[in-house]
C-alpha cells in the first residue's frame, strides 16, 4: 500500500513539474516579435560628423521617414534641400547625398527601405 501511495505521489509530482515547464515554453513561444527597428543616422558637413541619432521606426520605414523623425527636413521635387538648417547650395554645387552601411544608395530617400541596425549617413558636400 505504501508503495502505491509513493508511486502515485511521484507521478503527480512529475506531471506537475512537466506542466509548469510546458507553460513557460508556451509563453515564450507566444511572445510577439517587435514591429520596430532601430536605425542610426549621421549628418556629415565639411567632412565632419556633426550629429548622430538612433531612431526607432516601423519595420517598413524608409530613409526619409527616419530622417524626418530625427531632424527638420526640407525637400523640393523629391530632393532633400536642407536638413536641420543646413542647406544645399546649387550655385556652388553643394548637395546632400546619403549612404546606407557605407554604400551609396540607388534610390531616393523616400523610396529606400531601411532594415534593423542600418547606418544611414547624410553628407553635405560639393559634387564634382
GIGI-V828026 format. One record per pair of residues at least 12 apart in sequence whose ideal C-beta (glycine too) atoms are under 10 Angstrom apart, sorted by the first residue. I is the first residue (numbers start at 0). J is the second residue. If there is no record, write none. Layout:
I/J
I/J
This chain:
32/58
33/55
33/58
33/115
34/56
34/57
34/58
34/59
35/55
35/56
35/57
35/58
35/60
35/115
36/54
36/55
36/56
36/57
36/58
36/59
36/60
36/65
36/113
36/114
36/115
36/116
36/117
37/53
37/54
37/55
37/56
37/65
37/113
37/115
37/116
37/117
38/52
38/53
38/54
38/55
38/56
38/60
38/62
38/64
38/65
38/66
38/68
38/69
38/99
38/113
38/114
38/115
38/116
38/117
38/118
38/119
39/51
39/52
39/53
39/54
39/65
39/100
39/116
39/117
39/118
39/119
39/120
40/52
40/53
40/54
40/62
40/65
40/66
40/68
40/69
40/70
40/82
40/97
40/113
40/117
40/118
40/119
40/120
40/121
41/97
41/98
41/118
41/119
41/120
41/121
41/122
42/66
42/69
42/70
42/82
42/83
42/85
42/95
42/97
42/120
42/121
42/122
42/123
43/95
43/96
43/97
43/98
43/120
43/121
43/122
43/123
43/124
44/82
44/83
44/85
44/93
44/95
44/121
44/122
44/123
44/124
45/85
45/93
45/122
45/123
45/124
46/122
46/123
46/124
48/120
48/122
49/83
49/85
49/123
50/69
50/70
50/82
50/83
50/85
50/121
51/69
51/118
51/120
52/65
52/66
52/68
52/69
52/70
53/65
53/69
53/116
53/118
54/66
54/67
54/68
54/69
54/70
54/113
54/119
55/68
56/68
56/69
56/113
56/115
56/117
57/113
58/112
58/113
58/114
58/115
59/112
59/113
60/112
60/113
60/114
60/117
61/106
61/107
61/108
61/109
61/110
61/111
61/112
61/113
62/79
62/97
62/99
62/104
62/106
62/107
62/108
62/109
62/110
62/111
62/112
62/113
62/117
62/119
62/121
63/77
63/79
63/97
63/107
63/108
63/109
63/110
63/111
63/113
64/108
64/109
64/112
64/113
65/108
65/113
65/117
65/119
66/79
66/82
66/83
66/95
66/97
66/108
66/109
66/113
66/119
66/121
67/82
67/108
67/109
69/82
69/83
69/119
69/121
70/82
70/83
70/84
70/85
70/121
71/83
71/84
72/95
72/108
72/121
73/86
73/87
74/95
74/107
74/108
74/109
75/87
77/107
77/108
77/109
77/110
78/94
78/95
78/107
78/108
78/109
79/94
79/95
79/96
79/97
79/107
79/108
79/109
79/121
79/123
80/94
80/95
81/95
81/123
82/95
82/97
82/121
82/123
83/121
85/121
85/123
86/123
87/123
87/124
87/126
88/123
88/125
91/125
91/126
92/124
92/125
92/126
92/127
93/123
93/124
93/125
93/126
94/122
94/123
94/124
94/125
94/126
95/108
95/121
95/122
95/123
95/124
96/120
96/121
96/122
96/123
96/124
96/126
97/111
97/119
97/120
97/121
97/122
98/118
98/119
98/120
98/121
98/122
99/111
99/112
99/113
99/114
99/117
99/118
99/119
99/120
100/113
100/114
100/116
100/117
100/118
100/119
100/120
101/118
101/120
104/119
108/121
